[in-house]
Amino acid sequence: MSKTRVLTGITTSGTPHLGNYVGAIRPAIAAARAPEVESFYFLADYHSLIKAQDPARTQRSTLEIAAAWLACGLDPQRVWFYRQSDIPEIPELTWLLTCVAGKGILNRAHAYKAAVDKNRAEGEDDDAGITAGLFMYPVLMAADILIFNAHRVPVGRDQIQHIEMARDFGQRFNHVYGGDYFVLPEAVVDEQVATLPGLDGRKMSKSYGNTIPLFAPRAELKKLIAGIVTDSRAPGEPKPTEGSAIFQLYQAFASREETAAFARAFAEGIAWGEAKQALFERIDAEVAPLRERYEALMARPGEIEAILRDGAARLREAYARPAIARLREAVGLRDLSRISVPAADARAKKSHDAPTFKQYREADGKFYFKLVQGERVLLQSIGFDSPRDAGQRLAALKQGEVGEPGSDFMLGEGVTADEVNAALAAFVAATLEGEAGKP
């Protein structure tokens, strides 16, 4: 039975914190243990270059994040674990997709629109300071996904648009080159994934500067937890669990029974200092063994490098090289020694090719079809809002029901209605002949 391929990208920017662990690392590693899933985890170091242009920091972050995932239990022998920049087929596919990606779609990407809006608000030129990397980010992300034909991509709600773009680019490539080259991925949004509060009660985020590093030394972890903002309720005074950063953090690490007992302590008026001490002990109990493994890995960066290179080498052999070879063949980047030079009579015969229909979706999001014979377009449809509408009209034409041009289709340049009718008749006859020849 074929497995479901699930792909997760990890941007190499910053140091992993407790929010990353609870919201992404821990659930992803648990999900990777399912026997019916083939998991892909990659360090998105190309993506990090869009924002970070500090080479030493990029290198350090890549090491820290790789070590964090390995320390937390990711098994590189059970999953594909690799660095994006170690797969040269990804940037090659990025270019192939760039050549079919609609600029209008990229203009609507959230990150690019936000940058343009910021420029306008500040009275700057729309594209001031905006790099082509930021603009093309969705195409690189599509290549990350499509190169391995991932079925599912876990993302936050803000990333759904990128998965929709990957689907669009893959579908467009499939149409242009006439094959099922790409699986169209599905976005997976887990509404149950916990979002941890930071030191100030807001969402834990590097952009807020309120994070607790995942592998902070024990003394530093205790100090950071002691600094979590609380209200002025005194010891003995009941404290609400709702909205309490201390309670939410504790709940993310504790069992159901431990959480219930902590809630009772809140109702009974536990002192904030005592509550913070309990939180520290609960988090440290889970993180301490992971911290020990992390520190050991960080002391041996050569081992991490070897793991990443091995993962990339095996993955290129199994997936990336065969995929890009097939795609090169599809677009015509082929071995010239295999080309067949047509004879003069064969070239003359080209104008008598059998008529055929082609269906496709344009960058405007609408669905079209056309009737072609050789290189001539005999009939061109208008854009339909849904594939079903286009399919119904096409089915009628395939039965020879032409109707009047101008309503939902038009004749090609220099083409007469008689030519279209003759081509349709030939198409129907060829279809019937083909059906008759089937067993």
C-alpha positions in Angstrom: 0.0 0.0 0.0 1.4 3.4 -1.0 2.1 5.8 1.9 0.8 9.4 2.3 3.8 11.8 1.8 3.7 14.6 4.4 6.2 17.4 4.1 7.3 20.0 6.7 9.6 22.9 6.2 11.6 24.4 9.0 12.9 27.9 8.4 16.5 28.3 9.7 16.1 31.6 11.5 16.5 32.1 15.2 16.9 29.8 18.2 14.1 27.2 18.9 11.8 28.1 21.8 9.2 26.4 23.9 6.5 27.6 21.5 8.2 25.9 18.5 8.5 22.7 20.5 4.9 22.4 21.6 3.4 23.8 18.5 5.5 22.1 15.8 8.4 19.9 16.8 6.6 17.6 19.3 3.4 17.0 17.3 5.3 16.6 14.0 7.7 13.9 15.5 4.7 12.1 17.0 2.9 12.1 13.6 5.9 10.8 11.8 5.6 7.5 13.7 2.4 6.6 11.9 3.2 3.5 9.6 1.0 4.8 6.8 3.0 8.1 6.5 6.2 8.9 4.7 7.6 12.1 6.3 9.8 14.7 4.8 11.5 17.3 7.1 13.8 19.9 5.6 15.8 22.9 6.8 14.6 25.8 4.6 17.9 27.6 4.5 17.2 29.1 1.0 14.0 30.6 2.4 15.9 32.1 5.3 18.0 34.2 3.0 15.0 36.3 2.0 15.2 38.0 5.5 18.5 37.1 7.0 21.7 38.2 5.4 24.1 37.4 8.2 26.1 34.3 7.0 27.3 33.3 10.5 23.8 33.5 11.9 22.4 31.5 9.1 25.0 28.8 9.7 24.5 28.8 13.4 20.7 28.7 13.2 20.8 25.8 10.8 23.0 23.9 13.3 20.7 24.8 16.3 17.5 23.8 14.5 18.9 20.5 13.1 20.2 19.6 16.6 16.9 20.6 18.2 14.8 18.2 16.0 17.3 15.4 16.4 17.5 15.9 20.2 13.7 15.8 20.4 13.5 12.4 18.8 13.5 12.8 15.0 14.9 9.6 13.6 16.7 10.3 10.3 16.5 6.6 9.4 12.7 6.6 9.6 12.1 9.9 7.9 13.7 12.0 5.2 15.7 14.7 7.0 17.6 17.1 4.8 18.8 20.6 4.1 17.1 22.4 1.3 20.3 23.7 -0.3 21.6 20.2 -0.6 19.0 19.3 -3.2 20.0 21.2 -6.4 16.9 19.8 -8.1 14.8 22.2 -6.0 16.1 25.5 -7.5 16.0 23.8 -11.0 12.3 23.0 -10.5 11.8 26.5 -9.2 12.8 27.9 -12.6 10.6 25.4 -14.5 7.7 26.5 -12.4 8.6 30.2 -12.8 8.0 29.7 -16.5 4.4 28.7 -16.0 3.5 30.7 -12.8 1.2 33.7 -13.4 2.6 37.0 -12.3 -0.9 38.1 -11.4 -1.1 35.3 -8.8 2.3 36.3 -7.3 1.1 39.9 -7.1 -1.6 38.7 -4.7 0.8 36.9 -2.3 0.2 38.1 1.3 3.9 38.8 2.1 4.4 40.8 -1.1 1.2 42.7 -0.7 2.0 43.5 2.9 5.4 44.9 1.8 3.8 47.0 -0.9 1.2 48.3 1.5 3.9 49.3 4.0 5.7 51.2 1.3 2.6 53.1 0.3 1.8 54.0 3.9 5.3 55.4 4.2 5.0 57.3 0.9 7.6 55.1 -0.8 7.6 53.6 -4.3 5.5 50.4 -4.2 8.5 48.1 -4.7 11.1 50.0 -2.7 13.3 47.6 -0.9 11.4 44.5 -2.1 13.6 41.8 -3.5 12.8 39.4 -6.2 13.4 36.7 -3.6 10.4 37.9 -1.6 8.3 38.1 -4.7 9.3 34.6 -5.9 9.1 33.0 -2.4 5.8 31.1 -3.3 7.4 29.5 -6.4 10.4 28.2 -4.3 7.9 26.9 -1.7 5.9 25.2 -4.5 9.1 23.5 -5.8 9.9 22.3 -2.2 6.5 20.5 -2.2 6.1 19.4 -5.8 9.6 17.9 -6.3 8.6 15.1 -4.0 4.9 15.1 -4.9 3.8 15.6 -1.3 0.2 14.8 -0.6 -0.2 16.9 2.6 1.6 19.9 4.0 0.9 20.9 7.6 0.8 24.7 7.7 -0.6 27.6 9.8 -3.6 29.5 8.4 -1.3 32.2 7.0 0.4 29.7 4.8 -2.7 28.2 3.1 -2.4 30.6 0.2 1.1 29.2 -0.6 -0.3 25.7 -0.8 -3.0 26.9 -3.1 -0.4 28.6 -5.3 1.6 25.3 -5.4 -1.5 23.6 -6.6 -2.1 26.2 -9.3 1.5 26.1 -10.6 1.5 22.2 -10.6 -1.8 22.1 -12.4 -0.7 24.7 -14.9 2.5 22.7 -15.6 0.5 19.5 -16.0 -1.8 21.2 -18.5 0.9 22.9 -20.6 3.0 19.8 -20.9 0.1 17.3 -21.1 0.8 14.9 -18.3 0.2 14.1 -14.6 3.6 15.3 -13.6 2.6 16.7 -10.2 0.4 15.6 -7.4 -1.7 18.6 -6.2 -0.9 19.0 -2.5 -3.4 19.6 0.3 -2.9 22.0 3.1 -3.4 20.6 6.6 -4.3 23.0 9.4 -4.4 21.5 12.8 -6.7 23.7 14.9 -5.7 21.7 18.1 -2.0 22.7 17.9 -1.2 24.7 21.0 -0.2 28.3 20.9 1.9 29.2 23.9 1.9 32.5 25.6 5.3 34.2 26.1 6.8 36.0 29.1 4.5 39.0 28.6 1.3 37.0 28.0 1.2 37.6 24.3 1.8 34.7 21.8 5.4 33.4 22.2 7.2 34.8 19.2 10.7 36.0 18.3 9.2 39.1 16.9 7.9 40.0 20.3 11.1 39.2 22.1 9.1 37.2 24.7 10.4 33.7 24.1 11.8 31.0 26.4 14.6 29.2 24.6 13.8 25.5 24.4 17.3 24.4 25.6 18.0 27.3 28.0 20.3 26.1 30.8 18.4 25.1 34.0 19.3 28.2 35.9 18.3 30.5 33.0 15.0 28.6 32.5 14.1 29.1 36.1 15.0 32.8 35.9 12.9 33.3 32.8 9.9 31.6 34.2 10.2 33.7 37.4 9.9 36.8 35.2 6.5 35.8 33.6 4.1 38.6 34.1 1.3 38.0 36.6 -1.4 40.0 38.3 -1.5 41.4 41.8 -3.6 38.6 43.5 -2.0 37.7 46.8 -1.3 34.2 48.2 -4.5 32.6 49.4 -6.6 34.6 46.9 -8.2 32.4 44.2 -6.7 32.9 40.8 -8.3 32.3 37.4 -6.8 29.8 35.1 -8.3 31.4 32.0 -5.8 33.9 30.6 -3.0 32.8 32.9 0.2 32.4 31.0 1.5 30.2 33.8 -1.4 27.9 33.7 -1.4 27.6 29.9 2.3 26.8 29.8 1.9 24.2 32.5 -1.1 22.6 30.7 1.1 22.2 27.5 3.6 20.0 29.4 1.4 18.3 32.0 -0.9 15.2 32.0 -4.6 15.7 32.3 -4.4 14.7 36.0 -1.6 17.1 36.7 -3.4 19.9 35.0 -6.6 19.3 37.1 -4.5 19.3 40.3 -2.9 22.6 39.2 -6.3 24.1 38.5 -7.4 23.2 42.0 -4.3 24.9 43.4 -5.3 28.0 41.5 -8.8 27.9 43.0 -7.3 27.5 46.4 -5.1 30.6 46.0 -1.6 29.2 45.3 1.1 31.9 45.5 2.5 33.1 42.2 6.0 32.2 43.2 4.9 28.7 44.1 3.0 28.4 40.8 6.1 29.4 38.9 8.2 27.0 40.7 5.8 24.1 39.9 5.8 25.3 36.2 9.6 25.3 36.1 9.9 21.8 37.6 7.3 20.4 35.1 8.9 21.9 32.0 12.4 21.0 33.2 11.4 17.4 33.8 10.5 17.0 30.1 13.2 19.3 28.6 16.2 18.2 30.7 16.9 14.9 28.9 16.4 16.6 25.6 18.7 19.4 26.6 21.4 16.9 27.4 21.1 15.3 23.9 21.0 18.8 22.3 24.2 19.9 24.0 25.9 16.7 23.0 24.9 17.2 19.3 25.9 20.8 19.3 29.3 19.8 20.5 29.6 17.5 17.4 28.5 19.6 14.4 30.3 17.2 12.0 27.8 14.5 12.9 24.9 16.7 12.1 26.5 17.7 8.8 26.9 14.0 8.0 23.3 13.2 8.8 22.0 16.0 6.6 24.3 15.1 3.7 23.3 11.5 3.9 19.6 12.3 4.0 20.0 14.5 0.9 22.0 12.0 -1.0 19.5 9.2 -0.4 16.6 11.5 -1.2 18.1 12.7 -4.4 18.7 9.2 -5.6 15.2 8.0 -4.6 13.1 11.0 -5.7 14.7 14.2 -6.9 16.9 13.0 -9.7 14.3 10.8 -11.4 11.7 13.6 -11.0 13.8 16.3 -12.6 14.9 13.9 -15.4 11.2 13.3 -16.2 10.4 17.1 -16.1 13.4 17.9 -18.3 12.1 15.4 -20.8 8.6 17.0 -20.5 9.8 20.6 -21.3 12.1 19.6 -24.1 15.5 19.8 -22.3 16.5 16.6 -24.1 19.5 14.7 -25.5 19.9 16.0 -29.0 21.3 12.7 -30.3 17.8 11.2 -29.9 16.0 13.7 -32.1 14.3 12.3 -35.2 14.4 14.6 -38.2 11.1 14.3 -40.1 11.1 13.7 -43.8 9.6 16.3 -46.2 6.4 14.3 -46.8 5.9 13.9 -43.0 6.2 17.7 -42.6 3.7 18.2 -45.3 1.3 15.8 -43.6 1.4 17.8 -40.4 -1.4 20.1 -41.5 -3.6 17.0 -41.7 -3.2 15.9 -38.1 -6.3 14.6 -36.4 -8.4 17.3 -34.6 -8.3 17.2 -30.8 -9.6 19.1 -27.8 -7.4 20.7 -25.1 -8.6 21.8 -21.7 -6.8 24.2 -19.4 -7.0 26.8 -16.7 -5.6 30.3 -17.2 -4.0 32.7 -14.7 -7.4 34.5 -14.4 -8.7 31.4 -12.6 -11.2 30.5 -15.3 -11.5 27.2 -17.3 -11.1 27.0 -21.1 -11.0 24.5 -23.9 -10.1 24.7 -27.6 -10.3 22.5 -30.7 -7.0 22.3 -32.5 -5.7 20.6 -35.6 -2.0 20.5 -35.9 -0.9 24.0 -35.0 -4.2 25.6 -36.0 -6.8 26.7 -33.4 -10.2 25.9 -34.9 -12.4 26.8 -32.0 -11.7 28.7 -28.8 -14.1 28.8 -25.8 -14.8 31.7 -23.4 -13.7 31.4 -19.8 -16.0 29.3 -17.6 -16.2 29.9 -13.8 -16.1 26.1 -13.0 -14.6 23.0 -14.6 -18.0 21.5 -14.6 -19.5 24.2 -16.8 -16.6 23.9 -19.2 -16.8 20.1 -19.2 -20.6 20.1 -20.0 -20.1 22.4 -22.9 -17.2 20.4 -24.2 -19.1 17.2 -23.9 -21.8 18.6 -26.1 -19.3 19.7 -28.7 -17.8 16.2 -28.7 -21.2 14.9 -29.6 -21.3 17.2 -32.6 -23.6 19.8 -31.1 -22.0 22.9 -32.3 -24.5 25.7 -31.9 -23.8 29.3 -32.9 -20.4 30.8 -32.3 -20.2 33.9 -30.1 -22.2 32.6 -27.2 -19.6 30.6 -25.4 -17.0 29.9 -28.1 -15.5 31.6 -31.1 -14.0 30.4 -34.3 -10.2 30.6 -34.8 -8.7 33.2 -37.1 -9.5 32.5 -40.7 -11.6 29.4 -39.8 -15.0 28.8 -41.2 -18.0 27.1 -39.6 -17.8 24.3 -42.2 -14.2 23.6 -41.3 -15.2 23.3 -37.6 -18.1 21.0 -38.4 -15.8 18.8 -40.5 -13.2 18.7 -37.8 -15.8 17.8 -35.2 -17.2 15.0 -37.5 -13.7 13.7 -37.9 -13.2 13.8 -34.1 -16.4 11.9 -33.4 -15.6 9.3 -36.1 -12.1 8.8 -34.6 -13.6 8.5 -31.1 -16.2 5.9 -32.3 -13.5 4.0 -34.1 -11.3 3.9 -31.1 -14.2 2.7 -28.9 -15.0 0.0 -31.4 -11.5 -1.3 -31.3 -11.5 -1.8 -27.5 -12.1 -5.3 -26.2 
